Amino acid sequence: MHLDATTGWFHGVCHCPSPNFNQRPAGEVSLLVIHNISLPPGCFGTGKVQAFFSNRLSPDEHPFYETIKELRVSAHFLIERDGVVTQFVSCLERAWHAGVSSFDGREACNDFSIGIELEGTDEAPFSEAQYDVLIELAKALQVQFPAITPERVCGHSDIAPGRKTDPGPAFDWSRLERAGIARRNDDHGKGRT
């Protein structure tokens, strides 16, 4: 896994370019946001996250898809249960993953963040392969974007409290702390304003 600094795309991962992105207002990358997703909810290995982020998800395939058919969202990366990584948006561009959000008093986190989705749910433990790959990916991102310090690695619930709960209580933050990727503090899990 190697990041091409000129394009913002990683070599050695799957590419599934999403149309759901735009230019970063200032080009800054200083926050890493961890999410979880599964489509249908609680089902893994369906390939439907890729379809969703590419606006190719058919609302007729599952009742839940009808409820999200109008959404236009993306993330920079998805890490599946087996550790396979798919990149949807260049790290240099603004993926649409955070929504209404705030970190340290600064709103619109999409402007300055990278979003990583883990295939999963709030309650189901994530796989060993996912943690291994997440740590490898986060380290590579922190080398390229040194403003992503351990204090600036957070969950979606940290930047959108009350609205989002992911990556959820099943996510083991201590693994990232031991790897030097993240440093949790009293603000994490309570939202950052």
Residue pairs with C-beta under 8 A, 6 or more apart in sequence:
1 10
1 11
1 12
1 13
1 85
1 136
1 137
1 140
2 10
2 11
2 12
2 140
3 9
3 10
3 11
3 91
3 140
3 141
3 144
4 10
4 11
5 144
7 90
7 92
8 90
8 91
8 92
8 93
9 15
9 87
9 90
9 91
10 85
10 87
10 137
10 140
13 77
13 85
13 86
13 87
14 84
14 85
14 86
14 87
15 86
15 87
16 50
16 53
16 54
16 86
16 87
16 88
17 54
17 88
17 89
18 53
18 54
18 55
18 74
18 88
18 89
18 95
19 54
19 55
20 53
20 55
20 72
20 73
20 74
20 88
20 89
20 95
20 96
21 74
21 88
21 89
21 90
21 93
21 94
21 95
21 96
22 93
22 94
23 93
23 94
24 92
24 93
24 94
24 111
24 112
25 94
25 111
26 111
26 112
27 92
28 111
28 112
28 147
29 91
29 92
29 112
29 113
29 114
29 145
29 147
29 148
30 112
30 113
30 145
30 147
30 148
30 152
31 103
31 109
31 112
31 113
31 114
31 148
31 152
31 153
31 154
31 159
32 113
32 114
32 116
32 138
32 141
32 142
32 148
32 152
32 153
32 154
33 97
33 98
33 109
33 113
33 114
33 115
33 116
33 154
33 155
33 156
33 159
34 116
34 118
34 134
34 153
34 154
34 155
34 156
34 166
34 167
34 171
35 75
35 97
35 115
35 116
35 117
35 118
35 155
35 156
35 166
35 167
36 117
36 118
36 119
36 120
36 121
36 122
36 126
36 166
36 167
36 168
36 171
37 49
37 75
37 78
37 117
37 118
37 119
37 120
37 166
38 44
38 46
38 49
38 119
38 120
38 121
39 46
39 48
39 49
39 51
39 52
39 57
39 62
39 64
39 65
40 46
40 48
40 62
40 64
40 65
41 64
41 121
42 121
42 124
44 80
44 81
44 119
44 120
45 80
45 81
45 82
45 119
48 57
48 61
48 65
49 78
49 117
49 119
50 78
50 86
50 88
51 57
51 58
52 68
52 71
52 73
53 73
53 74
53 75
53 78
53 88
54 88
55 72
57 65
57 68
57 69
58 65
59 65
59 66
59 69
72 96
73 96
73 97
74 88
74 89
74 95
74 96
74 97
74 115
75 88
75 89
75 95
75 97
75 115
75 116
75 117
76 87
76 88
76 89
76 90
76 91
76 95
76 97
76 114
76 115
76 116
77 85
77 86
77 87
77 88
77 114
77 115
77 116
77 117
77 137
78 85
78 86
78 88
78 116
78 117
78 118
78 119
79 85
79 116
79 117
79 118
79 119
79 130
79 133
79 134
79 137
80 86
80 119
80 130
81 119
81 120
81 126
81 127
81 129
81 130
82 127
82 129
83 127
83 129
83 130
83 132
83 133
85 133
85 137
88 95
89 95
91 114
91 141
91 144
91 145
94 110
94 111
95 110
95 114
95 115
96 110
97 110
97 113
97 115
97 117
97 156
98 108
98 109
98 110
98 113
98 115
98 156
98 159
98 160
99 110
99 160
99 163
99 164
100 107
100 160
100 163
101 107
101 108
101 109
101 110
101 156
101 159
101 160
102 109
102 159
102 160
102 191
102 192
102 193
103 109
103 113
103 152
103 154
103 158
103 159
103 192
104 192
105 192
105 193
106 112
109 159
114 141
114 145
114 148
116 134
116 137
116 138
118 126
118 130
118 134
118 167
118 171
119 130
120 126
120 130
120 167
120 168
120 170
121 168
121 170
122 165
122 166
122 167
122 168
122 169
122 170
123 168
123 169
123 170
124 170
125 170
125 172
126 167
126 170
126 171
126 172
131 172
131 175
134 176
135 175
135 176
135 179
135 181
138 153
138 176
138 179
138 181
138 182
139 179
139 181
141 148
142 148
142 149
142 181
149 183
150 177
150 180
150 181
150 182
150 183
151 183
151 185
153 176
153 181
153 182
153 183
154 182
154 188
154 192
155 166
155 167
155 168
155 171
155 188
155 189
156 164
156 165
156 166
156 167
157 164
157 165
157 166
157 167
157 168
157 189
157 191
158 187
158 188
158 189
158 190
158 191
158 192
159 191
159 192
160 191
161 190
161 191
162 191
173 182
173 184
173 188
176 182
177 183
177 184
